[in-house]
Amino acid sequence: MIEFRKGRKHPKDKIVLYNGEAMTFYDWILMGLTFFQNEDNIYPPPAQGGKYLLKALCEICWKGGMDTKILKKYKIPIPDYHGLFEPKAKD
């Protein structure tokens, strides 16, 4: 289970917990790399595979939040809890 807790370094700082343990950047990058490589396994070149996932992540980051239009564009299923924890996208 993923949870978010208030951090200490800035008023907007958040700590991401996975099963009660704080995730590190290493953990996050390892998880992202695993998803990226798995998409390449499922959709190998010449399909976009992991690049497709990376493009979605970049667009979400550039937008500044979980944007429903971008998620739908990349066919990413939107869970029932969408919007409860995520930062809002900037319009």
Beta strands, then each sheet from edge to edge (+ up, - down):
strand 1: 2-6
strand 2: 14-18
strand 3: 21-22
sheet 1: 1+ 2- 3+
end
